[in-house]
Amino acid sequence: MMTDNLNQVIDEWRNKKFVWGVSDCCQFAIACEKSIKGKIKNQEMIESLSYSSKETATKEFNKLGYNNFLHYIDSAYKRINKNLVKRGDYGLIRTDNNFSITVNLGNYFAGMSEEGLVFFRNHELIRKAWAI
């Protein structure tokens, strides 16, 4: 059984700055899932992605048959009721004119924003959720 290293990932990401393809919401979610499961779904495919902007990220996912990272998450993971999320599960929030994947940490969620790693307790902000 995998040891949950999610707290270590959170500590490592606390001071990271947002950089597309390096430290964005997608990369944060991947790091969290790996810390819990030891791997991610479709690991080889996801780790082959290389992008440096929202536009190039969309193009990379388009090449794989998805509209974007959100479309991939919705296709690869089981959607669950947002009130039933468990530690490590993904949540979707709306930020200004964008959407962002966040990770449930128990009593709150965390996600990468342009300001860096942010935390929030309000489950009402979650639009959709998926079990990892």
LINQUI-V245242 format. One record per residue. NEAR is the number of other C-alpha atoms within 10 Angstrom. Layout:
# LINQUI-V245242
near->NEAR
near->NEAR
This chain:
# LINQUI-V245242
near->6
near->9
near->9
near->17
near->16
near->19
near->12
near->11
near->17
near->17
near->10
near->10
near->18
near->12
near->11
near->15
near->16
near->17
near->16
near->18
near->17
near->15
near->20
near->25
near->26
near->21
near->18
near->22
near->24
near->18
near->20
near->27
near->23
near->20
near->20
near->19
near->16
near->14
near->14
near->18
near->15
near->9
near->11
near->10
near->10
near->18
near->11
near->9
near->15
near->15
near->16
near->12
near->13
near->13
near->10
near->15
near->19
near->16
near->18
near->20
near->21
near->15
near->11
near->14
near->11
near->17
near->15
near->18
near->19
near->16
near->13
near->16
near->19
near->14
near->11
near->13
near->15
near->11
near->18
near->15
near->11
near->20
near->11
near->10
near->22
near->16
near->17
near->24
near->24
near->30
near->26
near->19
near->19
near->12
near->10
near->6
near->5
near->7
near->13
near->18
near->26
near->29
near->29
near->23
near->21
near->12
near->12
near->14
near->23
near->21
near->25
near->26
near->18
near->13
near->10
near->18
near->21
near->13
near->15
near->14
near->13
near->10
near->16
near->9
near->15
near->18
near->13
near->16
near->26
near->22
near->17
near->20
